[in-house]
Amino acid sequence: MDRKTDRWKRYGRILAAVLFPERCACCGKAIRPLTLCCAACRETICTVDPPVCRLCGCNEADCTCGHASSLLEGRAAPFYYEGTVRKGILRLKEQGKHDSAEFFGMAMGETVKREWPNIKFSLVVPVPVTQEVRRRRGYNQCVLLAKELADSLGLPVCEALHKIHETRAQKEL
């Protein structure tokens, strides 16, 4: 997107916020346009700061994996899943507050840029959910996050994976 288009998009959001105030991604309170997260929530967010353990994705000082080998390497996250961040993610997943996806997707994009500055990615693939979950929620929150992540990285989104078996929810594992 060029600068002129981006500028008009920003103006449009500011004008729309007059009638439809933007909401904090974490707590849902009305906020100034384009801020995404209120100051009170920002102060309580626990970020994962470098250096990051490549196996568990935690700050190396908080690492509990013992650097055990894993099939996956290169994990990182912008935040720890606790407190304010947990509320914001659950707001997105369980309350259908799609506006939260922009904040979390952009944070994920900044983390990718910071942790893998020399890797050229081709696309973003969201984690699929079953048809039952999609039917119950009405959307796949991972697709919303993937679109925001892809926008922040200038990449396309490709829904290449399909979940065909019902599994236990990750929060139950």
C-alpha positions in Angstrom: 0.0 0.0 0.0 1.5 3.4 -0.9 1.7 6.3 1.5 -1.2 8.2 0.0 -3.6 5.3 0.3 -2.3 4.6 3.8 -2.9 8.2 4.8 -6.5 8.1 3.5 -7.1 4.8 5.3 -5.9 6.4 8.6 -8.1 9.5 8.0 -11.1 7.2 7.4 -10.4 5.3 10.7 -10.3 8.6 12.6 -13.5 9.8 11.1 -15.3 6.5 11.7 -14.1 6.6 15.3 -16.3 9.7 15.9 -19.4 7.5 15.6 -17.9 4.1 16.4 -15.1 4.5 19.0 -12.2 2.1 18.6 -11.7 -0.3 21.5 -8.7 -1.5 23.4 -7.6 -4.9 22.2 -7.2 -6.2 25.7 -9.9 -4.7 27.9 -12.4 -3.3 25.4 -12.5 0.3 26.7 -12.9 3.1 24.2 -9.6 4.5 23.1 -8.2 7.2 20.7 -8.2 6.1 17.1 -5.1 4.1 15.9 -3.8 3.4 19.4 -5.0 -0.2 19.5 -4.4 -0.7 23.2 -5.1 1.6 26.2 -2.2 2.9 28.3 -3.5 1.0 31.4 -3.3 -2.3 29.6 0.0 -1.5 27.9 1.6 -1.0 31.3 0.6 -4.5 32.5 1.5 -6.4 29.4 4.5 -8.7 30.0 6.6 -8.8 26.8 9.0 -11.5 25.8 12.2 -9.5 25.4 15.4 -10.7 23.7 17.4 -12.9 24.1 14.7 -15.5 23.4 15.1 -19.3 23.8 14.6 -20.7 20.3 13.0 -23.9 21.7 10.3 -22.6 24.1 10.0 -19.0 22.9 10.4 -17.5 26.4 13.0 -14.9 27.4 16.2 -16.9 28.2 16.0 -15.8 31.8 12.5 -17.3 32.0 13.3 -20.4 30.0 12.1 -23.7 31.7 12.6 -26.1 28.8 16.2 -26.7 29.6 17.0 -26.3 25.9 15.8 -29.9 25.3 15.7 -30.9 21.7 12.5 -30.4 19.8 11.1 -31.0 16.3 10.4 -27.3 16.1 13.0 -24.6 16.4 12.7 -20.9 16.2 9.8 -20.1 18.5 9.1 -16.6 19.6 6.2 -14.6 20.9 5.6 -10.9 21.5 3.9 -11.4 24.9 3.5 -14.0 27.7 0.0 -15.5 27.7 -1.1 -14.1 31.0 -3.1 -11.3 32.6 -4.0 -8.5 30.1 -2.8 -10.4 27.1 -4.8 -13.5 28.0 -8.0 -11.4 28.4 -7.3 -9.8 25.0 -6.8 -13.1 23.3 -10.0 -14.6 24.9 -11.8 -11.4 23.9 -10.9 -12.2 20.3 -11.5 -16.0 20.5 -14.6 -16.2 22.6 -16.3 -12.8 22.4 -15.9 -12.3 18.7 -14.1 -8.9 19.2 -12.3 -8.9 15.8 -10.6 -5.5 16.5 -8.2 -7.3 18.9 -6.6 -9.1 16.0 -4.9 -6.0 14.6 -3.0 -5.3 17.9 -1.9 -8.9 18.3 -1.1 -9.5 14.6 1.0 -6.4 14.5 2.9 -7.4 17.6 3.5 -10.8 16.1 4.9 -9.1 13.0 7.3 -6.9 15.0 8.5 -10.1 16.8 9.1 -11.9 13.5 11.1 -8.9 12.1 13.2 -8.7 15.3 13.9 -12.4 15.7 14.4 -13.3 12.0 15.6 -10.2 10.2 17.5 -12.1 7.5 14.9 -14.6 6.6 12.6 -13.8 3.6 9.3 -15.4 4.2 6.9 -16.2 1.3 3.5 -16.4 3.0 1.5 -16.8 6.2 -0.5 -19.9 6.8 -3.1 -19.8 9.6 -3.7 -22.7 11.9 -7.0 -24.3 10.9 -10.0 -25.0 13.2 -12.6 -27.7 12.7 -15.9 -26.9 11.0 -17.6 -27.3 14.3 -15.5 -24.6 15.9 -15.9 -22.4 12.9 -19.6 -22.9 12.9 -19.9 -22.2 16.7 -17.7 -19.0 16.6 -18.7 -17.9 13.1 -15.1 -17.3 12.2 -11.5 -18.6 12.6 -9.6 -16.2 14.9 -6.3 -17.6 13.5 -7.2 -16.3 10.0 -7.8 -12.9 11.5 -4.4 -12.9 13.2 -2.7 -14.3 10.1 -4.1 -11.5 8.0 -2.8 -8.9 10.4 0.5 -10.6 10.6 0.7 -10.9 6.9 -0.1 -7.2 6.4 2.6 -6.2 8.9 5.1 -8.3 6.9 3.8 -7.4 3.4 3.0 -11.1 2.7 0.0 -13.0 1.4 -2.1 -15.3 3.5 -2.7 -18.9 2.2 -5.3 -21.1 3.9 -3.4 -24.2 2.8 -4.2 -26.4 5.8 -7.5 -28.0 6.7 -8.3 -29.6 10.0 -10.3 -32.8 9.5 -10.2 -34.4 12.9 -11.7 -33.0 16.1 -9.1 -32.7 18.8 -9.0 -31.4 22.4 -8.8 -27.7 22.7 -5.3 -26.5 23.2 -6.3 -24.8 26.5 -7.1 -28.3 27.8 -3.7 -29.8 27.0 
